Every structure is written in C-alpha cells, then in structure tokens.
Amino acid sequence: MSAMKIKKGDTVKVIAGKDKGKEGKVLAVNVKDNTVIVENVNMVTKHNKPSAANQAGGISTKEAALHISNVMLVVDGKATRVGFQMDGDKKVRVAKATGKVID
C-alpha cells in the first residue's frame, strides 16, 4: 500500500461535488476506503430514534466521508498536488506548486 498524500490535521480544499471550493481541516482518514472526513464539509442529516442515551431523539447533522480524489492539500493558502521525496533516509511530502517540504 502506498503512503497517503493527505493526513489527519491537514487543511484541504474540496475540488469536486456539492461543497466545491470549501476548505476545512481533515478530522479522519480511512486508508482502506480512500476517504477523508473534513470539518464542516459534506454535512448530512441523521434521524435519531429515542434511546436510553438520547431521550429526545431528533435530527442531527454530521460530516460524511469524501473520496480523497475530491480534495487537494492547501499549503500557504494555495491548493497544490503532493509528491514524495527522500530527505536523507526519511520519505517526506513535497508541495508540487512550490517545491516546499510539507512535513
């Protein structure tokens, strides 16, 4: 399995779908399904049945997963593609637009 180009905590911009143009912080990355959950992006409504934990039930909103191909990493306020480079014996991410080492 290849290394993921986007990691938890990164700031990303949505490049496709209903939330195109929005930016947010990555809350979770699912390597198996190649999906990410981005803060306040792709909000969906969930109808909750009353239970012991939630007496009232009701409707709540939460973030749903986006495919990783629909987001781009934002470096210095600019969306960029990501590449990899060897820094000594360590593999690091590099912004294609600027050539800047990300981590």
Steps between C-alpha positions, in 0.01 A plus 500: 500500500634841406528788745201734531554849361251653745522450877289578804534867598579625146303788351335401173285658231208314340540494120187304400145439617233706675751668734750598227722790609462447875806458721531315828715294730520122454345327802556139389658301217381151401789334315298188413221691319715798385264746670541804725268682738540878482377742768167670404503352147254247350252541786220241511195472723450197724163412651555366853251272672438568870718274718630473854800720411298748293152537654367757251631355173469749212705606200874565519758603240847355457782483248496216247804356324636637171718308256861609533515586126246779558727700732833679456752591767530872577854631561551873569141575393539329161360160397777274372573146392722291725812303415755306701873552535776336699653729763805301604348167604154647570213522247330843512203662324576784260263764356517482120407867454780642715741210556469564875537206741172454687603279794 
